[in-house]
Structures are given as structure tokens and as C-alpha cells.
Amino acid sequence: MKRTAARSHRAWHRLATRLEEGLADMARRPDRGDISITTVIIWVAAVTGALVIAGTIAAVVAKYNGNLAGI
């Protein structure tokens, strides 16, 4: 039981220390790797465009599937 308590105490201490270091790092460098809103907008537009193109291709293939069978 003593070993379990000691391990728990060490783990808790390690976690608290890491949290304090992370908070200190955030205070020192507040802009560390944040994604800009422009990047998010570009990615959303790219994914939306790809989905629209794929949907259009699927609709055209579904519409003309009977005509394409004889080719």
C-alpha cells in the first residue's frame, strides 16, 4: 500500500510540475503555433470544393449510367 501511495504522489507531482511548466510557457509565448483564421478558411474552402466536384461527378455518372454502359 505504501508503494502505491508513493507512486501516486510522484505521478501527481510530475503532472502538477508539467502543468506549471506548460502554463509558464504559454505566458512566455502566447502565440505558439496557433492556426490563423485565414488558414482555416482556405482549408474549409478546399474541402468543400473537393466535395462539390466529387458530388457533381457522381451525379453525372448516375444520370448517364445507362448510356455509358454501351461504351
Jmol script that loads the backbone (N, CA, C; Angstrom):
load data "model"
ATOM      1  N   MET A   1       0.837  -1.196   0.000  1.00  0.00           N
ATOM      2  CA  MET A   1       0.000   0.000   0.000  1.00  0.00           C
ATOM      3  C   MET A   1       0.874   1.248   0.000  1.00  0.00           C
ATOM      4  N   LYS A   2       2.017   1.186   0.687  1.00  0.00           N
ATOM      5  CA  LYS A   2       2.894   2.355   0.748  1.00  0.00           C
ATOM      6  C   LYS A   2       3.490   2.656  -0.620  1.00  0.00           C
ATOM      7  N   ARG A   3       3.809   1.603  -1.385  1.00  0.00           N
ATOM      8  CA  ARG A   3       4.367   1.821  -2.718  1.00  0.00           C
ATOM      9  C   ARG A   3       3.346   2.477  -3.634  1.00  0.00           C
ATOM     10  N   THR A   4       2.088   2.069  -3.515  1.00  0.00           N
ATOM     11  CA  THR A   4       1.038   2.650  -4.343  1.00  0.00           C
ATOM     12  C   THR A   4       0.859   4.126  -4.015  1.00  0.00           C
ATOM     13  N   ALA A   5       0.879   4.439  -2.739  1.00  0.00           N
ATOM     14  CA  ALA A   5       0.740   5.835  -2.326  1.00  0.00           C
ATOM     15  C   ALA A   5       1.924   6.662  -2.804  1.00  0.00           C
ATOM     16  N   ALA A   6       3.123   6.108  -2.729  1.00  0.00           N
ATOM     17  CA  ALA A   6       4.309   6.830  -3.179  1.00  0.00           C
ATOM     18  C   ALA A   6       4.275   7.050  -4.683  1.00  0.00           C
ATOM     19  N   ARG A   7       3.857   6.030  -5.423  1.00  0.00           N
ATOM     20  CA  ARG A   7       3.749   6.172  -6.874  1.00  0.00           C
ATOM     21  C   ARG A   7       2.701   7.216  -7.242  1.00  0.00           C
ATOM     22  N   SER A   8       1.577   7.174  -6.564  1.00  0.00           N
ATOM     23  CA  SER A   8       0.522   8.148  -6.838  1.00  0.00           C
ATOM     24  C   SER A   8       1.008   9.565  -6.551  1.00  0.00           C
ATOM     25  N   HIS A   9       1.731   9.725  -5.446  1.00  0.00           N
ATOM     26  CA  HIS A   9       2.251  11.045  -5.092  1.00  0.00           C
ATOM     27  C   HIS A   9       3.248  11.537  -6.143  1.00  0.00           C
ATOM     28  N   ARG A  10       4.139  10.643  -6.596  1.00  0.00           N
ATOM     29  CA  ARG A  10       5.117  11.022  -7.620  1.00  0.00           C
ATOM     30  C   ARG A  10       4.426  11.388  -8.930  1.00  0.00           C
ATOM     31  N   ALA A  11       3.433  10.591  -9.313  1.00  0.00           N
ATOM     32  CA  ALA A  11       2.712  10.869 -10.558  1.00  0.00           C
ATOM     33  C   ALA A  11       1.985  12.204 -10.470  1.00  0.00           C
ATOM     34  N   TRP A  12       1.349  12.460  -9.348  1.00  0.00           N
ATOM     35  CA  TRP A  12       0.638  13.727  -9.154  1.00  0.00           C
ATOM     36  C   TRP A  12       1.619  14.894  -9.194  1.00  0.00           C
ATOM     37  N   HIS A  13       2.752  14.736  -8.550  1.00  0.00           N
ATOM     38  CA  HIS A  13       3.760  15.795  -8.535  1.00  0.00           C
ATOM     39  C   HIS A  13       4.294  16.054  -9.948  1.00  0.00           C
ATOM     40  N   ARG A  14       4.548  14.979 -10.706  1.00  0.00           N
ATOM     41  CA  ARG A  14       5.021  15.111 -12.087  1.00  0.00           C
ATOM     42  C   ARG A  14       3.987  15.826 -12.951  1.00  0.00           C
ATOM     43  N   LEU A  15       2.727  15.468 -12.780  1.00  0.00           N
ATOM     44  CA  LEU A  15       1.647  16.098 -13.540  1.00  0.00           C
ATOM     45  C   LEU A  15       1.521  17.575 -13.200  1.00  0.00           C
ATOM     46  N   ALA A  16       1.577  17.907 -11.921  1.00  0.00           N
ATOM     47  CA  ALA A  16       1.469  19.303 -11.499  1.00  0.00           C
ATOM     48  C   ALA A  16       2.650  20.122 -12.006  1.00  0.00           C
ATOM     49  N   THR A  17       3.838  19.548 -11.967  1.00  0.00           N
ATOM     50  CA  THR A  17       5.024  20.250 -12.461  1.00  0.00           C
ATOM     51  C   THR A  17       4.914  20.503 -13.955  1.00  0.00           C
ATOM     52  N   ARG A  18       4.484  19.489 -14.680  1.00  0.00           N
ATOM     53  CA  ARG A  18       4.336  19.657 -16.133  1.00  0.00           C
ATOM     54  C   ARG A  18       3.281  20.704 -16.469  1.00  0.00           C
ATOM     55  N   LEU A  19       2.195  20.723 -15.739  1.00  0.00           N
ATOM     56  CA  LEU A  19       1.151  21.726 -15.958  1.00  0.00           C
ATOM     57  C   LEU A  19       1.676  23.127 -15.688  1.00  0.00           C
ATOM     58  N   GLU A  20       2.418  23.290 -14.601  1.00  0.00           N
ATOM     59  CA  GLU A  20       3.004  24.600 -14.284  1.00  0.00           C
ATOM     60  C   GLU A  20       3.982  25.043 -15.372  1.00  0.00           C
ATOM     61  N   GLU A  21       4.799  24.114 -15.873  1.00  0.00           N
ATOM     62  CA  GLU A  21       5.740  24.453 -16.945  1.00  0.00           C
ATOM     63  C   GLU A  21       4.995  24.842 -18.216  1.00  0.00           C
ATOM     64  N   GLY A  22       3.929  24.144 -18.527  1.00  0.00           N
ATOM     65  CA  GLY A  22       3.136  24.468 -19.707  1.00  0.00           C
ATOM     66  C   GLY A  22       2.482  25.832 -19.603  1.00  0.00           C
ATOM     67  N   LEU A  23       1.953  26.144 -18.425  1.00  0.00           N
ATOM     68  CA  LEU A  23       1.340  27.454 -18.225  1.00  0.00           C
ATOM     69  C   LEU A  23       2.382  28.564 -18.299  1.00  0.00           C
ATOM     70  N   ALA A  24       3.576  28.321 -17.757  1.00  0.00           N
ATOM     71  CA  ALA A  24       4.641  29.317 -17.839  1.00  0.00           C
ATOM     72  C   ALA A  24       5.075  29.522 -19.288  1.00  0.00           C
ATOM     73  N   ASP A  25       5.141  28.442 -20.058  1.00  0.00           N
ATOM     74  CA  ASP A  25       5.499  28.544 -21.471  1.00  0.00           C
ATOM     75  C   ASP A  25       4.432  29.319 -22.244  1.00  0.00           C
ATOM     76  N   MET A  26       3.160  29.076 -21.939  1.00  0.00           N
ATOM     77  CA  MET A  26       2.088  29.823 -22.606  1.00  0.00           C
ATOM     78  C   MET A  26       2.159  31.299 -22.273  1.00  0.00           C
ATOM     79  N   ALA A  27       2.503  31.624 -21.051  1.00  0.00           N
ATOM     80  CA  ALA A  27       2.612  33.033 -20.661  1.00  0.00           C
ATOM     81  C   ALA A  27       3.798  33.698 -21.359  1.00  0.00           C
ATOM     82  N   ARG A  28       4.851  32.919 -21.560  1.00  0.00           N
ATOM     83  CA  ARG A  28       6.050  33.470 -22.198  1.00  0.00           C
ATOM     84  C   ARG A  28       5.851  33.624 -23.704  1.00  0.00           C
ATOM     85  N   ARG A  29       5.185  32.641 -24.341  1.00  0.00           N
ATOM     86  CA  ARG A  29       4.961  32.668 -25.791  1.00  0.00           C
ATOM     87  C   ARG A  29       3.482  32.446 -26.076  1.00  0.00           C
ATOM     88  N   PRO A  30       2.677  33.500 -26.056  1.00  0.00           N
ATOM     89  CA  PRO A  30       1.236  33.318 -26.214  1.00  0.00           C
ATOM     90  C   PRO A  30       0.797  32.912 -27.621  1.00  0.00           C
ATOM     91  N   ASP A  31       1.640  33.127 -28.623  1.00  0.00           N
ATOM     92  CA  ASP A  31       1.237  32.820 -29.987  1.00  0.00           C
ATOM     93  C   ASP A  31       1.916  31.571 -30.526  1.00  0.00           C
ATOM     94  N   ARG A  32       2.121  30.605 -29.697  1.00  0.00           N
ATOM     95  CA  ARG A  32       2.878  29.420 -30.093  1.00  0.00           C
ATOM     96  C   ARG A  32       2.025  28.473 -30.938  1.00  0.00           C
ATOM     97  N   GLY A  33       2.152  28.578 -32.255  1.00  0.00           N
ATOM     98  CA  GLY A  33       1.544  27.633 -33.164  1.00  0.00           C
ATOM     99  C   GLY A  33       0.052  27.738 -33.361  1.00  0.00           C
ATOM    100  N   ASP A  34      -0.542  28.849 -33.040  1.00  0.00           N
ATOM    101  CA  ASP A  34      -1.970  28.986 -33.283  1.00  0.00           C
ATOM    102  C   ASP A  34      -2.226  29.060 -34.783  1.00  0.00           C
ATOM    103  N   ILE A  35      -3.286  28.405 -35.237  1.00  0.00           N
ATOM    104  CA  ILE A  35      -3.644  28.423 -36.651  1.00  0.00           C
ATOM    105  C   ILE A  35      -4.428  29.704 -36.910  1.00  0.00           C
ATOM    106  N   SER A  36      -4.030  30.416 -37.947  1.00  0.00           N
ATOM    107  CA  SER A  36      -4.730  31.654 -38.260  1.00  0.00           C
ATOM    108  C   SER A  36      -6.085  31.339 -38.878  1.00  0.00           C
ATOM    109  N   ILE A  37      -7.001  32.280 -38.775  1.00  0.00           N
ATOM    110  CA  ILE A  37      -8.350  32.099 -39.312  1.00  0.00           C
ATOM    111  C   ILE A  37      -8.300  31.979 -40.830  1.00  0.00           C
ATOM    112  N   THR A  38      -7.327  32.628 -41.457  1.00  0.00           N
ATOM    113  CA  THR A  38      -7.193  32.535 -42.914  1.00  0.00           C
ATOM    114  C   THR A  38      -6.883  31.102 -43.340  1.00  0.00           C
ATOM    115  N   THR A  39      -6.018  30.437 -42.611  1.00  0.00           N
ATOM    116  CA  THR A  39      -5.684  29.046 -42.928  1.00  0.00           C
ATOM    117  C   THR A  39      -6.909  28.153 -42.797  1.00  0.00           C
ATOM    118  N   VAL A  40      -7.698  28.376 -41.778  1.00  0.00           N
ATOM    119  CA  VAL A  40      -8.911  27.574 -41.579  1.00  0.00           C
ATOM    120  C   VAL A  40      -9.886  27.813 -42.723  1.00  0.00           C
ATOM    121  N   ILE A  41     -10.060  29.064 -43.131  1.00  0.00           N
ATOM    122  CA  ILE A  41     -10.977  29.385 -44.225  1.00  0.00           C
ATOM    123  C   ILE A  41     -10.512  28.719 -45.526  1.00  0.00           C
ATOM    124  N   ILE A  42      -9.214  28.756 -45.795  1.00  0.00           N
ATOM    125  CA  ILE A  42      -8.687  28.135 -47.011  1.00  0.00           C
ATOM    126  C   ILE A  42      -8.917  26.625 -46.997  1.00  0.00           C
ATOM    127  N   TRP A  43      -8.661  25.978 -45.860  1.00  0.00           N
ATOM    128  CA  TRP A  43      -8.870  24.533 -45.773  1.00  0.00           C
ATOM    129  C   TRP A  43     -10.339  24.159 -45.934  1.00  0.00           C
ATOM    130  N   VAL A  44     -11.228  24.927 -45.308  1.00  0.00           N
ATOM    131  CA  VAL A  44     -12.668  24.641 -45.434  1.00  0.00           C
ATOM    132  C   VAL A  44     -13.104  24.818 -46.879  1.00  0.00           C
ATOM    133  N   ALA A  45     -12.633  25.871 -47.544  1.00  0.00           N
ATOM    134  CA  ALA A  45     -12.993  26.095 -48.944  1.00  0.00           C
ATOM    135  C   ALA A  45     -12.457  24.970 -49.836  1.00  0.00           C
ATOM    136  N   ALA A  46     -11.249  24.517 -49.587  1.00  0.00           N
ATOM    137  CA  ALA A  46     -10.666  23.443 -50.399  1.00  0.00           C
ATOM    138  C   ALA A  46     -11.440  22.140 -50.232  1.00  0.00           C
ATOM    139  N   VAL A  47     -11.775  21.798 -49.007  1.00  0.00           N
ATOM    140  CA  VAL A  47     -12.517  20.559 -48.759  1.00  0.00           C
ATOM    141  C   VAL A  47     -13.922  20.653 -49.344  1.00  0.00           C
ATOM    142  N   THR A  48     -14.561  21.805 -49.188  1.00  0.00           N
ATOM    143  CA  THR A  48     -15.897  21.997 -49.746  1.00  0.00           C
ATOM    144  C   THR A  48     -15.860  21.892 -51.267  1.00  0.00           C
ATOM    145  N   GLY A  49     -14.878  22.516 -51.882  1.00  0.00           N
ATOM    146  CA  GLY A  49     -14.747  22.431 -53.337  1.00  0.00           C
ATOM    147  C   GLY A  49     -14.543  21.003 -53.803  1.00  0.00           C
ATOM    148  N   ALA A  50     -13.709  20.253 -53.105  1.00  0.00           N
ATOM    149  CA  ALA A  50     -13.471  18.860 -53.472  1.00  0.00           C
ATOM    150  C   ALA A  50     -14.753  18.034 -53.351  1.00  0.00           C
ATOM    151  N   LEU A  51     -15.525  18.280 -52.296  1.00  0.00           N
ATOM    152  CA  LEU A  51     -16.781  17.546 -52.120  1.00  0.00           C
ATOM    153  C   LEU A  51     -17.798  17.912 -53.198  1.00  0.00           C
ATOM    154  N   VAL A  52     -17.850  19.177 -53.584  1.00  0.00           N
ATOM    155  CA  VAL A  52     -18.771  19.603 -54.638  1.00  0.00           C
ATOM    156  C   VAL A  52     -18.389  18.945 -55.965  1.00  0.00           C
ATOM    157  N   ILE A  53     -17.106  18.924 -56.287  1.00  0.00           N
ATOM    158  CA  ILE A  53     -16.660  18.299 -57.531  1.00  0.00           C
ATOM    159  C   ILE A  53     -16.961  16.802 -57.517  1.00  0.00           C
ATOM    160  N   ALA A  54     -16.681  16.140 -56.417  1.00  0.00           N
ATOM    161  CA  ALA A  54     -16.966  14.699 -56.325  1.00  0.00           C
ATOM    162  C   ALA A  54     -18.463  14.433 -56.429  1.00  0.00           C
ATOM    163  N   GLY A  55     -19.265  15.263 -55.807  1.00  0.00           N
ATOM    164  CA  GLY A  55     -20.720  15.095 -55.896  1.00  0.00           C
ATOM    165  C   GLY A  55     -21.234  15.315 -57.301  1.00  0.00           C
ATOM    166  N   THR A  56     -20.675  16.299 -58.002  1.00  0.00           N
ATOM    167  CA  THR A  56     -21.078  16.555 -59.384  1.00  0.00           C
ATOM    168  C   THR A  56     -20.721  15.377 -60.280  1.00  0.00           C
ATOM    169  N   ILE A  57     -19.524  14.856 -60.118  1.00  0.00           N
ATOM    170  CA  ILE A  57     -19.114  13.691 -60.909  1.00  0.00           C
ATOM    171  C   ILE A  57     -20.023  12.504 -60.619  1.00  0.00           C
ATOM    172  N   ALA A  58     -20.350  12.276 -59.362  1.00  0.00           N
ATOM    173  CA  ALA A  58     -21.229  11.155 -59.003  1.00  0.00           C
ATOM    174  C   ALA A  58     -22.620  11.344 -59.590  1.00  0.00           C
ATOM    175  N   ALA A  59     -23.140  12.574 -59.590  1.00  0.00           N
ATOM    176  CA  ALA A  59     -24.467  12.842 -60.149  1.00  0.00           C
ATOM    177  C   ALA A  59     -24.478  12.630 -61.655  1.00  0.00           C
ATOM    178  N   VAL A  60     -23.439  13.076 -62.335  1.00  0.00           N
ATOM    179  CA  VAL A  60     -23.368  12.900 -63.789  1.00  0.00           C
ATOM    180  C   VAL A  60     -23.254  11.422 -64.142  1.00  0.00           C
ATOM    181  N   VAL A  61     -22.432  10.690 -63.421  1.00  0.00           N
ATOM    182  CA  VAL A  61     -22.296   9.255 -63.689  1.00  0.00           C
ATOM    183  C   VAL A  61     -23.608   8.537 -63.418  1.00  0.00           C
ATOM    184  N   ALA A  62     -24.307   8.893 -62.345  1.00  0.00           N
ATOM    185  CA  ALA A  62     -25.587   8.258 -62.035  1.00  0.00           C
ATOM    186  C   ALA A  62     -26.633   8.573 -63.101  1.00  0.00           C
ATOM    187  N   LYS A  63     -26.615   9.793 -63.613  1.00  0.00           N
ATOM    188  CA  LYS A  63     -27.608  10.207 -64.600  1.00  0.00           C
ATOM    189  C   LYS A  63     -27.387   9.491 -65.932  1.00  0.00           C
ATOM    190  N   TYR A  64     -26.156   9.392 -66.348  1.00  0.00           N
ATOM    191  CA  TYR A  64     -25.849   8.818 -67.647  1.00  0.00           C
ATOM    192  C   TYR A  64     -25.307   7.398 -67.557  1.00  0.00           C
ATOM    193  N   ASN A  65     -25.616   6.705 -66.481  1.00  0.00           N
ATOM    194  CA  ASN A  65     -25.085   5.365 -66.285  1.00  0.00           C
ATOM    195  C   ASN A  65     -25.554   4.410 -67.375  1.00  0.00           C
ATOM    196  N   GLY A  66     -26.802   4.520 -67.780  1.00  0.00           N
ATOM    197  CA  GLY A  66     -27.327   3.636 -68.831  1.00  0.00           C
ATOM    198  C   GLY A  66     -26.662   3.892 -70.170  1.00  0.00           C
ATOM    199  N   ASN A  67     -26.378   5.145 -70.467  1.00  0.00           N
ATOM    200  CA  ASN A  67     -25.740   5.485 -71.740  1.00  0.00           C
ATOM    201  C   ASN A  67     -24.270   5.066 -71.750  1.00  0.00           C
ATOM    202  N   LEU A  68     -23.641   5.079 -70.592  1.00  0.00           N
ATOM    203  CA  LEU A  68     -22.227   4.728 -70.515  1.00  0.00           C
ATOM    204  C   LEU A  68     -22.000   3.220 -70.566  1.00  0.00           C
ATOM    205  N   ALA A  69     -23.043   2.456 -70.332  1.00  0.00           N
ATOM    206  CA  ALA A  69     -22.882   1.002 -70.282  1.00  0.00           C
ATOM    207  C   ALA A  69     -22.507   0.436 -71.650  1.00  0.00           C
ATOM    208  N   GLY A  70     -22.932   1.074 -72.717  1.00  0.00           N
ATOM    209  CA  GLY A  70     -22.666   0.549 -74.052  1.00  0.00           C
ATOM    210  C   GLY A  70     -21.321   0.933 -74.610  1.00  0.00           C
ATOM    211  N   ILE A  71     -20.581   1.743 -73.920  1.00  0.00           N
ATOM    212  CA  ILE A  71     -19.300   2.225 -74.459  1.00  0.00           C
ATOM    213  C   ILE A  71     -18.257   1.145 -74.377  1.00  0.00           C
TER     214      ILE A  71
END
end "model"
wireframe off; spacefill off
backbone 0.3
color backbone group
